[in-house]
Amino acid sequence: MIGESSAVRFGRIDFGRVNRAALANAVAVVRGLLPGGRLEGNEYVARNPLRPDRRLGSFKVNVATGRWADFATGDGGGDLVSLAAFVSGLPQRTAAIRLAEVMGVSPWA
């Protein structure tokens, strides 16, 4: 975990704070995680970066709620931290820390 001291590495993560900050910047967050998608109302439609999608359509993120799903595979989650964890292949804790760092908020409770 780059940039973390051993004193805080094992601290409690405030997932709510990180998710609220991500949701306040949801369009930018999902564009960063899923480049090449498009906004259709409150839905960001993208390709799943973990499989060879040819077209947009089956992978969607609701930018108002943070809920996301890949309707072709059944993968999904309820917030943007889980989306970041999914697309990066990281544990939720690590994804929350990295997402918080990018947004300039503290992940620590």
CNS distance restraints for C-alpha pairs under 8 A (distance, minus, plus):
assign (resid   1 and name CA) (resid   9 and name CA) 7.78 0.50 0.50
assign (resid   1 and name CA) (resid  94 and name CA) 7.67 0.50 0.50
assign (resid   4 and name CA) (resid   8 and name CA) 6.65 0.50 0.50
assign (resid   4 and name CA) (resid   9 and name CA) 5.92 0.50 0.50
assign (resid   5 and name CA) (resid   9 and name CA) 6.10 0.50 0.50
assign (resid   6 and name CA) (resid  10 and name CA) 7.36 0.50 0.50
assign (resid   7 and name CA) (resid  11 and name CA) 7.69 0.50 0.50
assign (resid  11 and name CA) (resid 108 and name CA) 6.56 0.50 0.50
assign (resid  11 and name CA) (resid 109 and name CA) 7.52 0.50 0.50
assign (resid  12 and name CA) (resid 108 and name CA) 5.85 0.50 0.50
assign (resid  12 and name CA) (resid 109 and name CA) 5.47 0.50 0.50
assign (resid  13 and name CA) (resid  93 and name CA) 7.06 0.50 0.50
assign (resid  13 and name CA) (resid  96 and name CA) 7.74 0.50 0.50
assign (resid  13 and name CA) (resid  97 and name CA) 7.79 0.50 0.50
assign (resid  13 and name CA) (resid 107 and name CA) 5.44 0.50 0.50
assign (resid  13 and name CA) (resid 108 and name CA) 4.68 0.50 0.50
assign (resid  13 and name CA) (resid 109 and name CA) 5.36 0.50 0.50
assign (resid  14 and name CA) (resid  18 and name CA) 6.53 0.50 0.50
assign (resid  14 and name CA) (resid 107 and name CA) 5.52 0.50 0.50
assign (resid  14 and name CA) (resid 108 and name CA) 5.43 0.50 0.50
assign (resid  14 and name CA) (resid 109 and name CA) 4.62 0.50 0.50
assign (resid  15 and name CA) (resid  19 and name CA) 5.97 0.50 0.50
assign (resid  15 and name CA) (resid  81 and name CA) 7.78 0.50 0.50
assign (resid  15 and name CA) (resid  96 and name CA) 6.85 0.50 0.50
assign (resid  15 and name CA) (resid 107 and name CA) 7.10 0.50 0.50
assign (resid  16 and name CA) (resid  20 and name CA) 6.01 0.50 0.50
assign (resid  17 and name CA) (resid  21 and name CA) 6.20 0.50 0.50
assign (resid  17 and name CA) (resid 107 and name CA) 7.05 0.50 0.50
assign (resid  18 and name CA) (resid  22 and name CA) 6.11 0.50 0.50
assign (resid  18 and name CA) (resid  81 and name CA) 7.53 0.50 0.50
assign (resid  18 and name CA) (resid  96 and name CA) 6.54 0.50 0.50
assign (resid  18 and name CA) (resid  99 and name CA) 7.41 0.50 0.50
assign (resid  18 and name CA) (resid 100 and name CA) 5.78 0.50 0.50
assign (resid  18 and name CA) (resid 105 and name CA) 7.27 0.50 0.50
assign (resid  18 and name CA) (resid 106 and name CA) 7.75 0.50 0.50
assign (resid  18 and name CA) (resid 107 and name CA) 6.06 0.50 0.50
assign (resid  19 and name CA) (resid  23 and name CA) 5.93 0.50 0.50
assign (resid  19 and name CA) (resid  79 and name CA) 6.69 0.50 0.50
assign (resid  19 and name CA) (resid  80 and name CA) 6.21 0.50 0.50
assign (resid  19 and name CA) (resid  81 and name CA) 6.26 0.50 0.50
assign (resid  20 and name CA) (resid  24 and name CA) 6.14 0.50 0.50
assign (resid  21 and name CA) (resid  25 and name CA) 6.56 0.50 0.50
assign (resid  21 and name CA) (resid 100 and name CA) 7.95 0.50 0.50
assign (resid  21 and name CA) (resid 103 and name CA) 7.44 0.50 0.50
assign (resid  21 and name CA) (resid 105 and name CA) 7.58 0.50 0.50
assign (resid  22 and name CA) (resid  26 and name CA) 5.51 0.50 0.50
assign (resid  22 and name CA) (resid  29 and name CA) 6.51 0.50 0.50
assign (resid  22 and name CA) (resid  80 and name CA) 6.55 0.50 0.50
assign (resid  22 and name CA) (resid  81 and name CA) 7.93 0.50 0.50
assign (resid  22 and name CA) (resid  99 and name CA) 7.77 0.50 0.50
assign (resid  22 and name CA) (resid 103 and name CA) 7.54 0.50 0.50
assign (resid  23 and name CA) (resid  63 and name CA) 6.98 0.50 0.50
assign (resid  23 and name CA) (resid  64 and name CA) 7.10 0.50 0.50
assign (resid  23 and name CA) (resid  65 and name CA) 7.21 0.50 0.50
assign (resid  23 and name CA) (resid  66 and name CA) 6.38 0.50 0.50
assign (resid  23 and name CA) (resid  80 and name CA) 7.13 0.50 0.50
assign (resid  25 and name CA) (resid  29 and name CA) 6.12 0.50 0.50
assign (resid  26 and name CA) (resid  30 and name CA) 6.04 0.50 0.50
assign (resid  26 and name CA) (resid  63 and name CA) 5.38 0.50 0.50
assign (resid  26 and name CA) (resid  64 and name CA) 7.57 0.50 0.50
assign (resid  26 and name CA) (resid  66 and name CA) 7.40 0.50 0.50
assign (resid  26 and name CA) (resid  80 and name CA) 7.89 0.50 0.50
assign (resid  27 and name CA) (resid  31 and name CA) 6.08 0.50 0.50
assign (resid  27 and name CA) (resid  44 and name CA) 7.75 0.50 0.50
assign (resid  27 and name CA) (resid  63 and name CA) 6.27 0.50 0.50
assign (resid  28 and name CA) (resid  32 and name CA) 6.11 0.50 0.50
assign (resid  29 and name CA) (resid  33 and name CA) 6.25 0.50 0.50
assign (resid  30 and name CA) (resid  34 and name CA) 5.57 0.50 0.50
assign (resid  30 and name CA) (resid  35 and name CA) 7.63 0.50 0.50
assign (resid  30 and name CA) (resid  44 and name CA) 7.52 0.50 0.50
assign (resid  30 and name CA) (resid  61 and name CA) 7.69 0.50 0.50
assign (resid  31 and name CA) (resid  35 and name CA) 4.96 0.50 0.50
assign (resid  31 and name CA) (resid  36 and name CA) 7.41 0.50 0.50
assign (resid  31 and name CA) (resid  37 and name CA) 7.01 0.50 0.50
assign (resid  33 and name CA) (resid  84 and name CA) 6.76 0.50 0.50
assign (resid  33 and name CA) (resid  87 and name CA) 7.11 0.50 0.50
assign (resid  34 and name CA) (resid  46 and name CA) 6.39 0.50 0.50
assign (resid  34 and name CA) (resid  47 and name CA) 7.28 0.50 0.50
assign (resid  34 and name CA) (resid  48 and name CA) 7.74 0.50 0.50
assign (resid  34 and name CA) (resid  49 and name CA) 7.24 0.50 0.50
assign (resid  35 and name CA) (resid  46 and name CA) 7.58 0.50 0.50
assign (resid  36 and name CA) (resid  46 and name CA) 6.67 0.50 0.50
assign (resid  36 and name CA) (resid  47 and name CA) 7.72 0.50 0.50
assign (resid  37 and name CA) (resid  44 and name CA) 6.60 0.50 0.50
assign (resid  37 and name CA) (resid  45 and name CA) 5.38 0.50 0.50
assign (resid  37 and name CA) (resid  46 and name CA) 4.10 0.50 0.50
assign (resid  37 and name CA) (resid  47 and name CA) 6.85 0.50 0.50
assign (resid  37 and name CA) (resid  56 and name CA) 7.03 0.50 0.50
assign (resid  38 and name CA) (resid  44 and name CA) 5.59 0.50 0.50
assign (resid  38 and name CA) (resid  45 and name CA) 5.39 0.50 0.50
assign (resid  38 and name CA) (resid  46 and name CA) 6.60 0.50 0.50
assign (resid  39 and name CA) (resid  43 and name CA) 5.81 0.50 0.50
assign (resid  39 and name CA) (resid  44 and name CA) 4.41 0.50 0.50
assign (resid  39 and name CA) (resid  45 and name CA) 6.23 0.50 0.50
assign (resid  40 and name CA) (resid  44 and name CA) 6.07 0.50 0.50
assign (resid  40 and name CA) (resid  45 and name CA) 7.01 0.50 0.50
assign (resid  42 and name CA) (resid  62 and name CA) 5.57 0.50 0.50
assign (resid  42 and name CA) (resid  63 and name CA) 5.46 0.50 0.50
assign (resid  42 and name CA) (resid  64 and name CA) 6.09 0.50 0.50
assign (resid  43 and name CA) (resid  60 and name CA) 6.17 0.50 0.50
assign (resid  43 and name CA) (resid  61 and name CA) 5.48 0.50 0.50
assign (resid  43 and name CA) (resid  62 and name CA) 4.54 0.50 0.50
assign (resid  43 and name CA) (resid  63 and name CA) 6.03 0.50 0.50
assign (resid  44 and name CA) (resid  60 and name CA) 5.51 0.50 0.50
assign (resid  44 and name CA) (resid  61 and name CA) 5.02 0.50 0.50
assign (resid  44 and name CA) (resid  62 and name CA) 6.27 0.50 0.50
assign (resid  44 and name CA) (resid  63 and name CA) 6.70 0.50 0.50
assign (resid  45 and name CA) (resid  56 and name CA) 6.16 0.50 0.50
assign (resid  45 and name CA) (resid  57 and name CA) 5.84 0.50 0.50
assign (resid  45 and name CA) (resid  58 and name CA) 7.56 0.50 0.50
assign (resid  45 and name CA) (resid  59 and name CA) 5.92 0.50 0.50
assign (resid  45 and name CA) (resid  60 and name CA) 4.60 0.50 0.50
assign (resid  45 and name CA) (resid  61 and name CA) 6.62 0.50 0.50
assign (resid  46 and name CA) (resid  56 and name CA) 5.10 0.50 0.50
assign (resid  46 and name CA) (resid  57 and name CA) 6.49 0.50 0.50
assign (resid  46 and name CA) (resid  58 and name CA) 7.59 0.50 0.50
assign (resid  46 and name CA) (resid  59 and name CA) 5.42 0.50 0.50
assign (resid  46 and name CA) (resid  60 and name CA) 6.20 0.50 0.50
assign (resid  47 and name CA) (resid  53 and name CA) 5.62 0.50 0.50
assign (resid  47 and name CA) (resid  54 and name CA) 7.55 0.50 0.50
assign (resid  47 and name CA) (resid  55 and name CA) 6.65 0.50 0.50
assign (resid  47 and name CA) (resid  56 and name CA) 5.20 0.50 0.50
assign (resid  47 and name CA) (resid  57 and name CA) 7.18 0.50 0.50
assign (resid  47 and name CA) (resid  58 and name CA) 7.36 0.50 0.50
assign (resid  47 and name CA) (resid  59 and name CA) 5.86 0.50 0.50
assign (resid  48 and name CA) (resid  52 and name CA) 7.49 0.50 0.50
assign (resid  48 and name CA) (resid  53 and name CA) 6.26 0.50 0.50
assign (resid  48 and name CA) (resid  59 and name CA) 5.96 0.50 0.50
assign (resid  48 and name CA) (resid  70 and name CA) 7.23 0.50 0.50
assign (resid  49 and name CA) (resid  53 and name CA) 7.64 0.50 0.50
assign (resid  49 and name CA) (resid  87 and name CA) 6.80 0.50 0.50
assign (resid  50 and name CA) (resid  87 and name CA) 6.97 0.50 0.50
assign (resid  58 and name CA) (resid  69 and name CA) 7.92 0.50 0.50
assign (resid  58 and name CA) (resid  70 and name CA) 5.52 0.50 0.50
assign (resid  58 and name CA) (resid  71 and name CA) 5.14 0.50 0.50
assign (resid  58 and name CA) (resid  72 and name CA) 5.85 0.50 0.50
assign (resid  59 and name CA) (resid  68 and name CA) 7.54 0.50 0.50
assign (resid  59 and name CA) (resid  69 and name CA) 5.77 0.50 0.50
assign (resid  59 and name CA) (resid  70 and name CA) 4.23 0.50 0.50
assign (resid  59 and name CA) (resid  71 and name CA) 6.30 0.50 0.50
assign (resid  59 and name CA) (resid  72 and name CA) 7.72 0.50 0.50
assign (resid  60 and name CA) (resid  68 and name CA) 5.60 0.50 0.50
assign (resid  60 and name CA) (resid  69 and name CA) 5.60 0.50 0.50
assign (resid  60 and name CA) (resid  70 and name CA) 6.51 0.50 0.50
assign (resid  61 and name CA) (resid  66 and name CA) 6.41 0.50 0.50
assign (resid  61 and name CA) (resid  67 and name CA) 5.87 0.50 0.50
assign (resid  61 and name CA) (resid  68 and name CA) 4.16 0.50 0.50
assign (resid  61 and name CA) (resid  69 and name CA) 6.62 0.50 0.50
assign (resid  62 and name CA) (resid  66 and name CA) 5.29 0.50 0.50
assign (resid  62 and name CA) (resid  67 and name CA) 5.41 0.50 0.50
assign (resid  62 and name CA) (resid  68 and name CA) 6.13 0.50 0.50
assign (resid  63 and name CA) (resid  67 and name CA) 7.68 0.50 0.50
assign (resid  65 and name CA) (resid  78 and name CA) 7.90 0.50 0.50
assign (resid  65 and name CA) (resid  79 and name CA) 7.21 0.50 0.50
assign (resid  66 and name CA) (resid  78 and name CA) 6.15 0.50 0.50
assign (resid  66 and name CA) (resid  79 and name CA) 4.38 0.50 0.50
assign (resid  66 and name CA) (resid  80 and name CA) 5.25 0.50 0.50
assign (resid  67 and name CA) (resid  76 and name CA) 7.52 0.50 0.50
assign (resid  67 and name CA) (resid  77 and name CA) 5.71 0.50 0.50
assign (resid  67 and name CA) (resid  78 and name CA) 4.21 0.50 0.50
assign (resid  67 and name CA) (resid  79 and name CA) 5.13 0.50 0.50
assign (resid  67 and name CA) (resid  80 and name CA) 7.22 0.50 0.50
assign (resid  68 and name CA) (resid  76 and name CA) 5.31 0.50 0.50
assign (resid  68 and name CA) (resid  77 and name CA) 5.40 0.50 0.50
assign (resid  68 and name CA) (resid  78 and name CA) 6.42 0.50 0.50
assign (resid  68 and name CA) (resid  79 and name CA) 7.21 0.50 0.50
assign (resid  68 and name CA) (resid  80 and name CA) 7.99 0.50 0.50
assign (resid  68 and name CA) (resid  83 and name CA) 7.08 0.50 0.50
assign (resid  69 and name CA) (resid  74 and name CA) 6.89 0.50 0.50
assign (resid  69 and name CA) (resid  75 and name CA) 5.68 0.50 0.50
assign (resid  69 and name CA) (resid  76 and name CA) 3.94 0.50 0.50
assign (resid  69 and name CA) (resid  77 and name CA) 6.50 0.50 0.50
assign (resid  70 and name CA) (resid  74 and name CA) 5.65 0.50 0.50
assign (resid  70 and name CA) (resid  75 and name CA) 5.25 0.50 0.50
assign (resid  70 and name CA) (resid  76 and name CA) 6.09 0.50 0.50
assign (resid  71 and name CA) (resid  75 and name CA) 7.19 0.50 0.50
assign (resid  76 and name CA) (resid  83 and name CA) 7.86 0.50 0.50
assign (resid  77 and name CA) (resid  82 and name CA) 5.91 0.50 0.50
assign (resid  77 and name CA) (resid  83 and name CA) 6.65 0.50 0.50
assign (resid  78 and name CA) (resid  82 and name CA) 7.02 0.50 0.50
assign (resid  79 and name CA) (resid  83 and name CA) 6.59 0.50 0.50
assign (resid  80 and name CA) (resid  84 and name CA) 6.11 0.50 0.50
assign (resid  81 and name CA) (resid  85 and name CA) 6.16 0.50 0.50
assign (resid  81 and name CA) (resid  92 and name CA) 6.56 0.50 0.50
assign (resid  81 and name CA) (resid  95 and name CA) 6.36 0.50 0.50
assign (resid  81 and name CA) (resid  96 and name CA) 5.59 0.50 0.50
assign (resid  81 and name CA) (resid  99 and name CA) 7.39 0.50 0.50
assign (resid  82 and name CA) (resid  86 and name CA) 6.02 0.50 0.50
assign (resid  82 and name CA) (resid  92 and name CA) 6.15 0.50 0.50
assign (resid  82 and name CA) (resid  95 and name CA) 7.82 0.50 0.50
assign (resid  83 and name CA) (resid  87 and name CA) 6.21 0.50 0.50
assign (resid  84 and name CA) (resid  88 and name CA) 6.00 0.50 0.50
assign (resid  84 and name CA) (resid  90 and name CA) 7.97 0.50 0.50
assign (resid  84 and name CA) (resid  92 and name CA) 7.88 0.50 0.50
assign (resid  84 and name CA) (resid  95 and name CA) 5.86 0.50 0.50
assign (resid  84 and name CA) (resid  96 and name CA) 7.76 0.50 0.50
assign (resid  84 and name CA) (resid  99 and name CA) 7.50 0.50 0.50
assign (resid  85 and name CA) (resid  89 and name CA) 5.60 0.50 0.50
assign (resid  85 and name CA) (resid  90 and name CA) 4.86 0.50 0.50
assign (resid  85 and name CA) (resid  91 and name CA) 5.84 0.50 0.50
assign (resid  85 and name CA) (resid  92 and name CA) 5.24 0.50 0.50
assign (resid  85 and name CA) (resid  94 and name CA) 7.75 0.50 0.50
assign (resid  85 and name CA) (resid  95 and name CA) 5.05 0.50 0.50
assign (resid  85 and name CA) (resid  96 and name CA) 7.81 0.50 0.50
assign (resid  86 and name CA) (resid  90 and name CA) 6.90 0.50 0.50
assign (resid  88 and name CA) (resid  95 and name CA) 7.67 0.50 0.50
assign (resid  90 and name CA) (resid  94 and name CA) 6.24 0.50 0.50
assign (resid  90 and name CA) (resid  95 and name CA) 5.91 0.50 0.50
assign (resid  91 and name CA) (resid  95 and name CA) 6.20 0.50 0.50
assign (resid  92 and name CA) (resid  96 and name CA) 5.96 0.50 0.50
assign (resid  93 and name CA) (resid  97 and name CA) 6.35 0.50 0.50
assign (resid  94 and name CA) (resid  98 and name CA) 6.24 0.50 0.50
assign (resid  95 and name CA) (resid  99 and name CA) 5.97 0.50 0.50
assign (resid  96 and name CA) (resid 100 and name CA) 5.99 0.50 0.50
assign (resid  96 and name CA) (resid 107 and name CA) 6.89 0.50 0.50
assign (resid  97 and name CA) (resid 101 and name CA) 6.20 0.50 0.50
assign (resid  97 and name CA) (resid 107 and name CA) 5.69 0.50 0.50
assign (resid  98 and name CA) (resid 102 and name CA) 6.29 0.50 0.50
assign (resid  99 and name CA) (resid 103 and name CA) 6.33 0.50 0.50
assign (resid 100 and name CA) (resid 104 and name CA) 5.93 0.50 0.50
assign (resid 100 and name CA) (resid 105 and name CA) 5.09 0.50 0.50
assign (resid 100 and name CA) (resid 106 and name CA) 6.11 0.50 0.50
assign (resid 100 and name CA) (resid 107 and name CA) 5.66 0.50 0.50
assign (resid 101 and name CA) (resid 105 and name CA) 6.19 0.50 0.50
assign (resid 101 and name CA) (resid 106 and name CA) 7.14 0.50 0.50
assign (resid 101 and name CA) (resid 107 and name CA) 7.81 0.50 0.50
